[in-house]
Amino acid sequence: MEAGVARKRSRIRLFLLGLVFLLFVFSVPWYRGDSEGLRLVLGLPDWVAVALGCYGVAAILNSLAWLWTDIDDDAAVEFPLADPGEERES
């Protein structure tokens, strides 16, 4: 793959992972005040609905980030914890 394309894919992947991080931060209900009343969204408290929505969108963005990850299928596989004298079956 061309170096410029790989760099662009890497930036897109990092952007998507940044969005996932922001969604996890937003999913925590610390933005709610003690005086706010309970509102229901689809039968759930509003903060639960927001958290579940954030987790769902984060899962989708995370899978898109994996699609943009370059994996070299021809690279040698290393087994750092394996015994050097032990033979492996292919």
Sequence and secondary structure as in RCSB ss.txt:
>XXXX:A:sequence
MEAGVARKRSRIRLFLLGLVFLLFVFSVPWYRGDSEGLRLVLGLPDWVAVALGCYGVAAILNSLAWLWTDIDDDA
AVEFPLADPGEERES
>XXXX:A:secstr
  HHHHHHHHHHHHHHHHHHHHHHHHHS TT  TT    EETTEEHHHHHHHHHHHHHHHHHHHHHHT    TTS
    TTS TT     
